[in-house]
Amino acid sequence: MATAYLAGTDRPPSTAPAAKQAADSFWRSGHTPTLIAAFLYFDFAFMVWVILGPLAPDIAAALSLSPAQKGLMVATPTLMGAALRVVNGLLVDRIGPKRSGAIGQLIVIGGLLSAWTLGVDSFGGTLVLGVILGFAGASFAIALPLASRWYPAEHQGKAMGLAGMGNSGTVLAALFAPTLAKLFGWNAVLGLACIPLSIVFVMYMIMAKDAPGQPAAKPIAAHFTPLKTGDAWWLMGFYAVTFGGFSGLASSLTIYFTDRFALTTVAAGYCTAACVFAGSLVRPMGGALADRVGGIRALLVVFAVAAIALAGVSIASTLVSALALFVLAMLALGTGNGAVFQLVPQRFGQEIGVMTGLVGMAGGVGGFWLASSLGVARQFTGSFAGGFLVFAALAVLALGGLLAVKAGWRARWSTAARI
């Protein structure tokens, strides 16, 4: 069984190359099986969290849904995931992340099995399914503290980035859900998803371990103390843009590509997967970059690039240009996800469980806004452009907010890590 090490112990010889020394220090400082378990749980939970997006064209055709209904259907898991992240953040701090994760996984598996056996035959039924899938999206508030609590401050960006790379589960949904729906029908995909989820649940129960020194349970009201500080609200706002953009696009791109460029659901799934893969791949890189140059510097670039790319998408006239701009936007947003969670533990190390839930909730709300607003814009204006422009404007506002607070953060935060 792996053992947690205190930061600064068992360091590699000073003659080792700096990169190898840093890597050895990281892998020795925490609990690798738990980090892997956190990633797998997060990865496959996110796969089913956004599964209604790749299936949306088929579901909409079967149930005769309007563009606004399609937008609300794919946005509902995002909104419920946001709300449930707060609940999970409280649960993590009271019963520990491992048990919290086990409960969440069983709820999702049970919900998908019920939907598969009973069938989903109405718009209301899709919303009920979306509520259940929200528990999968709320895995964020469990997987990240599960990994984070094993690692010292100087490795938080890398640890949170690797665990958070479970965002890549959205790639699996985009790649496989449309093809499986074509072969077996979209309702069967809900049952098939339970196979990998069950395998991951067994692995999770074997590999995951709560870190020593879990914080003592506090009164529920005490968990919300961070909300009395402006720093918490700023971090929540920044994540509403970075993760909100990522999750909203992951849920909506299949609809966009099929509607805007008349692609088949399978081809749209491949395009979506390429975009989502870019954002998922760079999340740990974003954390590592933030460890090196500071989360603030990384986010300044992220917001500027995301605003430009999303504004560009609103006027893109060809599939190639739209795809290139989406990949650029996802690269920026994925980097931003890692950068925000390099900052969170530096400021709220003692409240990491509830802050992960609160910040994650804000990210989910941002994703709900983008996914639903794209559907509303399409229905009432005939174009998706308005939804993209509004979110580009939010990225500009986030950039301005970060410029306003960065000097105060660097002066007030007491941390050995770069911010």
C-alpha positions as CSV (number, residue, x, y, z in Angstrom):
1,M,0.0,0.0,0.0
2,A,1.3,3.4,-1.0
3,T,2.2,5.8,1.8
4,A,1.7,9.6,1.8
5,Y,4.9,11.6,2.1
6,L,5.3,15.1,3.5
7,A,6.4,17.7,1.1
8,G,10.2,17.9,0.8
9,T,11.0,14.4,2.0
10,D,12.7,11.7,0.0
11,R,13.7,14.1,-2.7
12,P,15.7,12.8,-5.7
13,P,19.5,13.5,-5.7
14,S,20.2,17.1,-6.6
15,T,22.3,15.9,-9.6
16,A,19.1,14.6,-11.3
17,P,17.7,16.8,-14.1
18,A,15.2,19.3,-12.8
19,A,12.3,17.9,-14.7
20,K,12.9,14.3,-13.4
21,Q,13.4,15.7,-9.9
22,A,10.1,17.4,-10.0
23,A,8.3,14.3,-11.5
24,D,9.9,12.1,-8.8
25,S,8.8,14.5,-6.1
26,F,5.3,14.5,-7.4
27,W,4.8,10.8,-7.6
28,R,6.4,10.3,-4.2
29,S,4.3,12.9,-2.5
30,G,0.9,11.3,-2.7
31,H,-1.1,8.1,-3.3
32,T,-1.0,7.0,-6.9
33,P,-3.8,4.3,-6.7
34,T,-6.2,6.9,-5.3
35,L,-5.2,9.4,-8.1
36,I,-5.9,6.7,-10.7
37,A,-9.2,5.8,-9.1
38,A,-10.2,9.4,-8.9
39,F,-9.5,9.8,-12.6
40,L,-11.4,6.7,-13.6
41,Y,-14.4,7.6,-11.5
42,F,-14.4,11.2,-12.9
43,D,-13.8,10.0,-16.5
44,F,-16.7,7.6,-16.8
45,A,-19.0,9.7,-14.7
46,F,-18.5,12.5,-17.2
47,M,-19.0,10.1,-20.0
48,V,-22.6,9.6,-18.9
49,W,-23.1,13.1,-17.6
50,V,-23.0,14.5,-21.2
51,I,-24.4,11.4,-23.0
52,L,-27.7,13.2,-23.8
53,G,-25.7,15.6,-26.0
54,P,-24.4,13.0,-28.6
55,L,-27.8,11.2,-28.4
56,A,-29.8,14.5,-28.8
57,P,-30.4,14.4,-32.6
58,D,-31.8,10.8,-32.3
59,I,-33.9,11.6,-29.2
60,A,-35.2,14.8,-30.7
61,A,-36.3,13.0,-33.9
62,A,-38.0,10.2,-31.9
63,L,-39.8,12.6,-29.5
64,S,-40.3,15.6,-31.9
65,L,-38.5,18.1,-29.7
66,S,-38.0,21.7,-30.6
67,P,-34.5,23.4,-30.6
68,A,-35.3,25.0,-27.2
69,Q,-36.4,21.7,-25.8
70,K,-33.2,20.0,-27.1
71,G,-31.2,22.8,-25.5
72,L,-32.9,22.3,-22.2
73,M,-32.6,18.6,-22.3
74,V,-28.9,18.6,-22.7
75,A,-28.5,21.5,-20.2
76,T,-30.5,19.8,-17.4
77,P,-27.8,17.3,-16.4
78,T,-25.4,20.3,-16.3
79,L,-27.7,22.3,-14.0
80,M,-28.4,19.4,-11.7
81,G,-24.7,18.5,-11.6
82,A,-24.0,22.1,-10.5
83,A,-26.6,21.9,-7.6
84,L,-25.5,18.5,-6.5
85,R,-21.8,19.5,-6.4
86,V,-22.6,21.6,-3.3
87,V,-24.3,18.6,-1.7
88,N,-21.3,16.4,-2.5
89,G,-18.9,19.0,-1.2
90,L,-20.7,18.9,2.1
91,L,-20.8,15.1,2.0
92,V,-17.1,14.8,1.3
93,D,-16.3,16.9,4.4
94,R,-18.6,14.9,6.6
95,I,-18.2,11.2,5.5
96,G,-15.1,11.4,3.3
97,P,-14.7,11.3,-0.5
98,K,-14.4,7.6,-1.0
99,R,-17.8,6.8,0.5
100,S,-19.4,9.8,-1.1
101,G,-18.1,8.6,-4.5
102,A,-19.5,5.1,-3.9
103,I,-23.0,6.5,-3.2
104,G,-22.9,8.7,-6.3
105,Q,-21.9,5.9,-8.6
106,L,-24.6,3.5,-7.4
107,I,-27.3,6.2,-7.9
108,V,-26.1,6.8,-11.5
109,I,-25.9,3.1,-12.4
110,G,-29.3,2.4,-10.9
111,G,-30.9,5.4,-12.7
112,L,-29.5,4.4,-16.1
113,L,-30.6,0.8,-15.6
114,S,-34.1,2.0,-14.8
115,A,-34.2,4.3,-17.9
116,W,-33.1,1.4,-20.1
117,T,-35.6,-1.1,-18.8
118,L,-38.6,1.3,-18.5
119,G,-37.8,3.5,-21.5
120,V,-37.8,7.2,-22.0
121,D,-40.8,8.2,-24.1
122,S,-41.4,11.9,-23.4
123,F,-39.7,15.3,-23.0
124,G,-40.5,15.1,-19.3
125,G,-38.8,11.7,-19.2
126,T,-35.6,13.2,-20.6
127,L,-35.6,15.8,-17.9
128,V,-36.0,13.2,-15.2
129,L,-33.1,11.3,-16.7
130,G,-31.1,14.5,-16.8
131,V,-31.7,14.9,-13.1
132,I,-30.2,11.5,-12.4
133,L,-27.3,12.2,-14.7
134,G,-26.6,15.2,-12.6
135,F,-25.2,12.9,-10.0
136,A,-22.6,11.9,-12.5
137,G,-21.7,15.5,-13.1
138,A,-21.4,16.1,-9.3
139,S,-18.6,13.5,-9.2
140,F,-16.3,16.5,-9.8
141,A,-16.8,17.6,-6.1
142,I,-15.7,14.2,-4.9
143,A,-13.0,13.0,-7.3
144,L,-10.9,16.2,-7.0
145,P,-10.8,16.3,-3.1
146,L,-10.2,12.6,-3.1
147,A,-7.0,13.2,-5.0
148,S,-6.1,16.7,-3.8
149,R,-5.9,15.8,-0.1
150,W,-3.0,13.5,-0.7
151,Y,-0.7,16.1,-2.2
152,P,1.2,19.1,-0.9
153,A,0.7,22.7,-2.1
154,E,3.5,22.7,-4.7
155,H,1.9,19.8,-6.5
156,Q,-1.8,20.8,-6.3
157,G,-1.9,22.0,-9.9
158,K,-0.6,18.6,-11.3
159,A,-2.7,16.5,-8.9
160,M,-5.9,18.4,-9.6
161,G,-5.1,18.5,-13.3
162,L,-4.6,14.7,-13.6
163,A,-7.7,13.9,-11.6
164,G,-9.6,16.6,-13.5
165,M,-8.5,15.1,-16.8
166,G,-11.6,12.9,-16.3
167,N,-13.2,15.6,-18.4
168,S,-12.0,13.3,-21.2
169,G,-15.0,11.1,-20.5
170,T,-16.9,13.5,-22.7
171,V,-14.8,12.3,-25.6
172,L,-15.9,8.8,-25.0
173,A,-19.6,9.8,-25.1
174,A,-19.1,11.8,-28.4
175,L,-17.1,9.0,-30.0
176,F,-19.2,5.9,-29.1
177,A,-22.8,7.0,-28.2
178,P,-23.9,8.0,-31.8
179,T,-22.4,4.8,-33.3
180,L,-24.0,2.6,-30.6
181,A,-27.3,4.4,-31.1
182,K,-27.2,3.7,-34.8
183,L,-26.5,0.0,-34.2
184,F,-28.8,-0.7,-31.2
185,G,-31.1,2.3,-30.7
186,W,-30.5,5.3,-28.5
187,N,-32.3,3.8,-25.4
188,A,-30.0,0.8,-25.5
189,V,-27.0,3.1,-25.1
190,L,-28.2,3.9,-21.6
191,G,-28.0,0.2,-20.6
192,L,-24.7,-0.4,-22.3
193,A,-23.2,2.5,-20.4
194,C,-23.7,0.6,-17.2
195,I,-21.1,-2.0,-18.2
196,P,-18.0,0.3,-17.9
197,L,-19.6,2.1,-15.0
198,S,-19.8,-1.1,-13.0
199,I,-16.3,-2.1,-13.8
200,V,-15.0,1.3,-12.7
201,F,-17.0,1.0,-9.5
202,V,-15.3,-2.2,-8.5
203,M,-11.8,-0.7,-9.3
204,Y,-12.7,2.4,-7.3
205,M,-13.6,0.4,-4.2
206,I,-10.4,-1.5,-4.4
207,M,-8.0,1.3,-5.2
208,A,-9.3,4.5,-3.6
209,K,-8.3,5.5,-0.1
210,D,-9.1,8.6,1.9
211,A,-6.1,10.6,2.8
212,P,-5.0,10.7,6.5
213,G,-5.9,13.8,8.5
214,Q,-9.4,14.3,7.1
215,P,-10.9,17.5,8.5
216,A,-13.2,17.1,11.4
217,A,-16.9,17.4,10.7
218,K,-18.3,21.0,11.1
219,P,-21.8,22.4,11.4
220,I,-23.4,22.7,8.0
221,A,-23.5,26.5,8.2
222,A,-19.8,26.6,8.8
223,H,-19.1,25.0,5.4
224,F,-20.4,28.1,3.7
225,T,-18.1,30.5,5.5
226,P,-16.0,30.9,2.3
227,L,-19.0,32.6,0.7
228,K,-18.4,35.5,3.0
229,T,-15.2,36.3,1.2
230,G,-15.0,38.0,-2.2
231,D,-12.2,35.6,-3.3
232,A,-14.6,32.6,-3.3
233,W,-17.1,34.5,-5.5
234,W,-14.3,35.5,-8.0
235,L,-13.0,31.9,-8.2
236,M,-16.6,30.7,-8.8
237,G,-17.1,33.3,-11.5
238,F,-13.8,32.4,-13.3
239,Y,-14.8,28.7,-13.3
240,A,-18.2,29.5,-14.5
241,V,-16.5,30.7,-17.7
242,T,-13.8,28.1,-18.1
243,F,-15.6,24.9,-17.1
244,G,-19.0,26.4,-18.1
245,G,-17.7,26.9,-21.6
246,F,-16.1,23.5,-21.7
247,S,-19.1,21.5,-20.4
248,G,-21.7,23.6,-22.3
249,L,-19.8,23.0,-25.6
250,A,-19.3,19.3,-24.9
251,S,-23.1,19.0,-24.4
252,S,-24.1,21.1,-27.4
253,L,-21.6,20.6,-30.2
254,T,-23.2,17.5,-31.7
255,I,-26.5,19.4,-32.0
256,Y,-24.6,22.4,-33.5
257,F,-22.7,20.3,-36.1
258,T,-25.8,18.3,-37.2
259,D,-27.9,21.5,-37.4
260,R,-25.4,24.0,-38.8
261,F,-23.6,21.8,-41.3
262,A,-26.0,18.9,-41.8
263,L,-23.5,16.3,-40.6
264,T,-24.7,12.8,-39.6
265,T,-24.8,12.1,-35.9
266,V,-21.7,9.9,-36.2
267,A,-19.7,12.5,-38.1
268,A,-20.8,15.2,-35.7
269,G,-19.8,13.0,-32.8
270,Y,-16.3,12.7,-34.3
271,C,-16.0,16.5,-34.6
272,T,-17.3,16.9,-31.1
273,A,-14.8,14.4,-29.8
274,A,-11.9,16.2,-31.5
275,C,-12.9,19.5,-29.8
276,V,-13.5,17.9,-26.4
277,F,-10.3,15.9,-26.5
278,A,-8.3,19.1,-27.0
279,G,-9.9,20.6,-23.8
280,S,-9.5,17.5,-21.8
281,L,-5.9,16.9,-22.8
282,V,-4.7,20.3,-21.7
283,R,-6.4,20.3,-18.3
284,P,-3.4,18.7,-16.4
285,M,-1.1,20.8,-18.6
286,G,-3.0,23.8,-17.4
287,G,-2.4,22.8,-13.8
288,A,1.3,22.2,-14.4
289,L,1.6,25.5,-16.2
290,A,-0.1,27.3,-13.4
291,D,2.3,25.6,-10.9
292,R,5.2,27.0,-13.0
293,V,4.0,30.5,-14.0
294,G,1.1,31.1,-11.6
295,G,-2.6,30.5,-12.0
296,I,-3.3,34.3,-12.5
297,R,-0.9,34.6,-15.5
298,A,-2.3,31.5,-17.1
299,L,-5.9,32.7,-16.7
300,L,-5.2,36.1,-18.2
301,V,-4.2,34.3,-21.5
302,V,-7.1,31.8,-21.2
303,F,-9.8,34.4,-21.0
304,A,-8.4,36.5,-23.9
305,V,-8.1,33.5,-26.2
306,A,-11.5,32.0,-25.3
307,A,-13.2,35.3,-26.0
308,I,-11.6,35.7,-29.4
309,A,-12.3,32.1,-30.4
310,L,-16.0,32.1,-29.2
311,A,-16.7,35.4,-31.0
312,G,-15.1,33.9,-34.1
313,V,-17.3,30.9,-34.0
314,S,-20.4,33.1,-34.1
315,I,-19.4,34.2,-37.6
316,A,-17.7,31.0,-38.9
317,S,-19.2,30.0,-42.2
318,T,-17.4,26.7,-43.0
319,L,-17.0,23.5,-41.0
320,V,-13.2,23.8,-41.1
321,S,-13.1,27.3,-39.7
322,A,-15.7,26.4,-37.0
323,L,-13.9,23.3,-36.0
324,A,-10.5,25.1,-35.8
325,L,-12.1,27.8,-33.6
326,F,-13.8,25.3,-31.3
327,V,-10.5,23.4,-30.8
328,L,-8.8,26.7,-29.9
329,A,-11.6,27.6,-27.5
330,M,-11.5,24.2,-25.9
331,L,-7.7,24.4,-25.5
332,A,-8.0,27.7,-23.7
333,L,-10.9,26.6,-21.5
334,G,-9.3,23.3,-20.6
335,T,-6.1,25.1,-19.6
336,G,-8.3,27.5,-17.6
337,N,-10.0,24.6,-15.7
338,G,-6.6,23.4,-14.5
339,A,-5.4,26.9,-13.7
340,V,-8.5,27.8,-11.5
341,F,-8.0,24.6,-9.5
342,Q,-4.3,25.5,-9.0
343,L,-5.6,28.6,-7.2
344,V,-8.4,27.2,-5.1
345,P,-6.3,25.0,-2.7
346,Q,-3.9,27.9,-2.2
347,R,-6.6,30.1,-0.8
348,F,-9.0,27.6,0.7
349,G,-6.9,24.6,1.6
350,Q,-8.9,23.9,4.8
351,E,-12.2,24.1,3.0
352,I,-11.2,22.3,-0.2
353,G,-14.2,19.9,-0.1
354,V,-16.9,22.5,0.0
355,M,-15.0,24.9,-2.2
356,T,-14.6,22.2,-4.9
357,G,-18.4,21.8,-4.6
358,L,-19.1,25.6,-4.8
359,V,-16.7,26.3,-7.6
360,G,-17.8,23.2,-9.4
361,M,-21.4,24.4,-9.0
362,A,-20.6,27.7,-10.6
363,G,-19.0,25.9,-13.5
364,G,-22.1,23.8,-14.0
365,V,-24.3,26.9,-13.9
366,G,-22.1,28.4,-16.7
367,G,-22.5,25.2,-18.7
368,F,-26.2,25.2,-18.3
369,W,-26.3,28.8,-19.4
370,L,-24.3,28.1,-22.6
371,A,-26.1,24.9,-23.5
372,S,-29.6,26.3,-23.0
373,S,-28.9,29.7,-24.5
374,L,-27.7,28.1,-27.7
375,G,-31.0,26.3,-28.0
376,V,-33.0,29.4,-27.3
377,A,-30.9,31.5,-29.7
378,R,-31.4,28.9,-32.5
379,Q,-35.1,28.7,-32.0
380,F,-35.9,32.5,-31.8
381,T,-33.2,33.9,-34.1
382,G,-32.5,31.0,-36.4
383,S,-28.8,31.0,-35.5
384,F,-26.5,29.9,-32.7
385,A,-24.5,33.1,-33.0
386,G,-26.1,35.0,-30.1
387,G,-25.3,32.3,-27.6
388,F,-21.7,32.2,-28.5
389,L,-21.4,36.0,-28.4
390,V,-22.9,36.2,-24.9
391,F,-20.4,33.7,-23.6
392,A,-17.5,35.5,-25.3
393,A,-18.6,38.7,-23.5
394,L,-18.6,36.8,-20.2
395,A,-14.9,35.8,-20.9
396,V,-14.1,39.4,-21.4
397,L,-15.8,40.3,-18.1
398,A,-13.8,37.5,-16.4
399,L,-10.6,39.0,-17.9
400,G,-11.4,42.4,-16.5
401,G,-12.3,41.0,-13.1
402,L,-9.0,39.1,-12.9
403,L,-7.0,42.2,-13.7
404,A,-8.9,44.0,-10.9
405,V,-8.1,41.4,-8.2
406,K,-4.7,40.0,-9.1
407,A,-2.6,42.5,-7.2
408,G,-4.6,42.0,-4.0
409,W,-4.4,38.2,-4.2
410,R,-0.7,38.2,-4.6
411,A,-0.3,40.6,-1.6
412,R,-2.8,38.8,0.7
413,W,-2.5,35.1,0.0
414,S,0.1,33.3,2.2
415,T,1.3,30.4,0.1
416,A,4.6,29.0,-1.1
417,A,3.2,28.1,-4.5
418,R,3.0,30.5,-7.5
419,I,-0.3,32.3,-8.0
